[in-house]
């Protein structure tokens, strides 16, 4: 790790109000610094675009559902073999692997870094599977990574809500995050997965009882939003709403936002939750009322979950969604109940331009981006690999920056469900490079509470991406000339050359030890793992700072 001067590039660092100014970025000891010694190595970035490393707020890269999806798609392994990169440090060992929609661990790290992304969060890990996720992240090089812990259908938590024990619920959240080595609280179809496991087959409403009358999607959302806030977690509660992928679901999405009114909350892959229903029961876009609500409410943030045409792998803790997708496509389907914690479903999928629903989904995602008035709160994601691979991010950036290209594609898609769509009516907006830097770096870092990431100010982590300008924007963003991660030059002249281990991003909030006795009883009665053996130990990195201590 040597001192480095990235000289003369056109810098986009929106967190520090730098919008396309020519300047140097200096790096030493893994941090951005004011200046470096005269003999520091110089990377000539004249004419090139310099941004902080990319931060992916919502992806699926490590853990039991991802592992199952890899096993579930052996065809992808032969279709997209990934050869080992030629690493240059003595003794460094590049690993071969497989690609496709769900790449193997090493290949995942290499490919993210190869796009200029240096931080990634897996958005859905069951506490009982946390050990596996850490093991997989240990084998996912370069990127700093963490995960969100699934709690929206957890039986012990639901029991506390049923008993009116919101403080105990909060202590349980604290214990679970520390035991799992997780970073934030994730809700997936709150209450809905538990209802599915009990045999319910219809859509849920926000006040549908889940066993007890006092346990509903609404009370689960309220409890976990309050707990995340009270514990001072750097990232607020991360919510995948009820009724994903169902026509008319925009109503429950809007009601869920109103349910957390005045509190910080992040609504994920909003595109999948933004459909209205026509008078005749058909689908249409529901993007506008949702994005207008977000535009007007500063505490609410979202990532889009854009659908990209091509192969995808839908994998989610939302078991009932996958059942519906399997029934409507006839594609192979896998369903797993993960003890009393959550569910899991997987169905391979293809988004085709000529398919009416896929075309609507593609349009709805773009509408959310293009109607947003605050890029800091409407962030880029494809919910990899659900809406498409993270490898499609450069293409998505081109869609946002190039109206001519976007309109060309719009003319090719199936228009059957696009009546009343804002995009079909014409949206001329084109994202600027500064706005792209916000939705892929500065914004996600801010929403995640990662104060040393997503910017290039003095003291920031030295995660930097340098792109050679190219009229073809998707090629430009797919092939950075240089990528620096934690001060190490990992991509040089467009080739991956080094693959250091990334940091594990996690939190360790304190809990009231009184929670341990009922929890031990619960583990003894119901869990396949003993209470004492449940916590993940020896994470090699220190926990991240909380927003406040209790
Ligand atoms: Zn997801």
Boltz pocket constraint, residues with backbone or C-beta under 6 A from the ligand:
constraints:
  - pocket:
      binder: B
      contacts: [[A, 58], [A, 59], [A, 60], [A, 123], [A, 124], [A, 269], [A, 315], [A, 383], [A, 384], [A, 386]]
      max_distance: 6.0
